[in-house]
Amino acid sequence: MTTSQKKLKELDELIDGIDTAMFTTRRHDGHLVSRPMATQKRVNEADLWFVTDADTHKLDELLMDPHVNCSYLNPKSREWVSVSGVARVSRDRKKIRELYKPDWKAWFGDEGGERDGGPGDPRLTLIFVDADSVVYMKNDKPRPVILWEVLKGMVTGAPPNIGEVRHIGGGELMD
């Protein structure tokens, strides 16, 4: 396995263990805004993808500027991931039906008629993210060692050594 393949595998494992991303877009006034979104299981169409309501402001923000950041944190291991990329919005009904998961219904509610949170609900919209660069911290240390490193850092004033920060970018994401 090449170094790039190993990093991509680590990245997938880190994200698989964290259900929610903080999805960041740029508002019309230039300020950044983040909101929690459930990362869906990987598909070939994109590096990351999400489902959202067609009436949400984030779709207007993506139309203005499709550059996004998706960040993840595992508080137990202190591992984290930051994915920068470009988002694409899809209202492809066939693709939505193909990818639909019953738990989406909880987030859309039943407003009657076709707006029932089911696979035919016109509110369902997909956001696909193609990653440009990724920065993440991988930690292979047991939790007690991490806690010791943090405590030691508090006492000595030296930054704790809790993991290795790694980068994936450019051609590595194409592997």
C-alpha positions as CSV (number, residue, x, y, z in Angstrom):
1,M,0.0,0.0,0.0
2,T,1.4,3.4,-1.0
3,T,1.7,6.2,1.5
4,S,-1.2,8.0,-0.3
5,Q,-3.4,4.9,-0.1
6,K,-2.5,4.5,3.6
7,K,-3.5,8.1,4.3
8,L,-6.7,7.8,2.4
9,K,-7.6,4.6,4.3
10,E,-6.8,6.3,7.6
11,L,-9.0,9.2,6.6
12,D,-11.9,7.0,5.7
13,E,-11.6,5.2,9.1
14,L,-11.5,8.4,11.0
15,I,-14.6,9.9,9.3
16,D,-16.5,6.6,9.5
17,G,-16.1,6.8,13.3
18,I,-17.6,10.3,13.5
19,D,-21.3,10.7,12.5
20,T,-21.5,14.4,12.3
21,A,-19.5,17.0,10.4
22,M,-19.5,20.7,10.9
23,F,-20.3,21.9,7.4
24,T,-19.0,25.4,6.7
25,T,-20.1,27.7,4.0
26,R,-19.7,31.4,3.2
27,R,-22.7,33.7,3.7
28,H,-23.6,36.5,1.3
29,D,-22.1,39.0,3.8
30,G,-18.7,37.2,3.6
31,H,-18.9,35.6,7.0
32,L,-18.4,31.9,7.5
33,V,-21.2,29.8,9.0
34,S,-21.1,26.2,10.2
35,R,-23.8,23.8,11.0
36,P,-23.8,20.1,12.0
37,M,-24.7,17.7,9.2
38,A,-24.7,13.9,9.1
39,T,-22.1,12.5,6.8
40,Q,-23.6,9.7,4.6
41,K,-21.8,6.5,3.7
42,R,-19.3,6.9,0.9
43,V,-20.4,6.7,-2.7
44,N,-18.4,6.9,-5.9
45,E,-19.9,10.3,-6.9
46,A,-18.0,12.3,-4.2
47,D,-15.5,12.2,-1.4
48,L,-18.2,13.3,1.1
49,W,-21.9,13.8,0.7
50,F,-24.9,15.1,2.7
51,V,-28.7,15.4,2.4
52,T,-30.4,18.7,3.1
53,D,-33.7,20.6,2.7
54,A,-34.2,22.3,-0.7
55,D,-35.3,25.5,1.2
56,T,-32.2,25.9,3.3
57,H,-30.0,29.0,3.2
58,K,-26.9,26.8,2.7
59,L,-28.0,26.1,-0.9
60,D,-28.1,29.9,-1.6
61,E,-24.6,30.2,0.0
62,L,-23.3,27.3,-2.2
63,L,-24.6,28.9,-5.3
64,M,-22.7,32.1,-4.4
65,D,-19.5,30.2,-3.4
66,P,-19.3,26.4,-3.6
67,H,-16.1,26.2,-1.5
68,V,-16.8,24.4,1.8
69,N,-15.0,22.9,4.8
70,C,-16.2,19.8,6.6
71,S,-14.6,19.3,10.0
72,Y,-14.8,16.3,12.3
73,L,-13.7,15.7,15.9
74,N,-13.6,12.5,17.9
75,P,-13.5,13.8,21.5
76,K,-12.4,10.4,22.9
77,S,-9.3,10.0,20.8
78,R,-8.8,13.7,20.1
79,E,-8.5,12.8,16.4
80,W,-9.8,15.3,14.0
81,V,-10.3,15.9,10.3
82,S,-10.6,19.0,8.2
83,V,-11.7,18.6,4.5
84,S,-11.7,21.6,2.2
85,G,-13.4,21.2,-1.1
86,V,-16.0,22.2,-3.6
87,A,-19.7,21.3,-3.2
88,R,-22.1,20.4,-5.9
89,V,-25.9,20.4,-5.3
90,S,-28.0,17.7,-6.9
91,R,-31.8,17.4,-7.1
92,D,-31.6,14.3,-9.2
93,R,-34.7,12.4,-8.1
94,K,-33.3,9.1,-9.4
95,K,-30.1,9.5,-7.4
96,I,-32.0,10.6,-4.3
97,R,-34.2,7.5,-4.5
98,E,-31.1,5.3,-5.0
99,L,-29.3,6.8,-1.9
100,Y,-32.4,7.3,0.3
101,K,-32.2,6.1,3.9
102,P,-35.3,5.8,6.1
103,D,-33.7,7.8,8.9
104,W,-33.8,10.9,6.7
105,K,-37.5,11.0,7.4
106,A,-36.9,12.1,11.0
107,W,-35.2,15.3,9.7
108,F,-37.9,16.3,7.2
109,G,-41.1,15.5,8.9
110,D,-44.5,14.7,7.3
111,E,-46.1,17.9,5.9
112,G,-48.6,15.9,4.0
113,G,-48.8,14.8,0.4
114,E,-45.4,14.1,-1.3
115,R,-43.7,16.3,1.4
116,D,-43.6,13.2,3.7
117,G,-39.9,12.8,4.2
118,G,-39.9,9.8,2.0
119,P,-37.7,9.2,-1.1
120,G,-40.1,11.2,-3.4
121,D,-40.1,14.3,-1.1
122,P,-39.2,17.3,-3.3
123,R,-37.4,18.9,-0.3
124,L,-34.6,16.2,-0.4
125,T,-31.5,17.7,-1.9
126,L,-28.0,16.1,-2.1
127,I,-24.8,18.0,-1.5
128,F,-21.7,16.2,-2.9
129,V,-18.2,17.5,-1.8
130,D,-15.1,16.9,-3.9
131,A,-12.1,17.3,-1.6
132,D,-9.2,19.6,-2.6
133,S,-7.2,19.1,0.5
134,V,-7.4,17.3,3.8
135,V,-5.6,17.9,7.1
136,Y,-6.1,15.4,9.9
137,M,-4.6,14.1,13.1
138,K,-4.2,10.4,13.5
139,N,-3.6,9.0,17.0
140,D,-2.4,5.5,17.7
141,K,-1.9,6.1,21.5
142,P,-4.2,4.6,24.1
143,R,-6.5,7.0,25.9
144,P,-4.5,7.0,29.2
145,V,-1.4,8.0,27.3
146,I,-3.2,10.9,25.7
147,L,-4.5,12.1,29.0
148,W,-1.0,11.8,30.5
149,E,0.4,13.9,27.6
150,V,-2.2,16.6,28.1
151,L,-1.5,16.6,31.9
152,K,2.2,16.7,31.3
153,G,1.8,19.6,28.9
154,M,-0.2,21.5,31.5
155,V,2.5,21.0,34.1
156,T,5.6,21.6,31.9
157,G,4.1,24.2,29.5
158,A,5.2,22.1,26.5
159,P,2.6,21.2,23.9
160,P,1.3,17.6,24.4
161,N,2.3,15.0,21.8
162,I,-1.0,13.3,21.3
163,G,-0.9,12.5,17.6
164,E,0.6,13.1,14.2
165,V,-0.9,15.8,11.9
166,R,-1.0,14.6,8.3
167,H,-1.9,16.2,5.0
168,I,-3.5,14.9,1.8
169,G,-3.7,17.1,-1.2
170,G,-3.6,17.4,-5.0
171,G,-2.8,14.1,-6.8
172,E,-3.1,12.0,-3.6
173,L,-6.8,12.5,-3.5
174,M,-7.1,11.1,-7.0
175,D,-5.7,7.7,-6.0
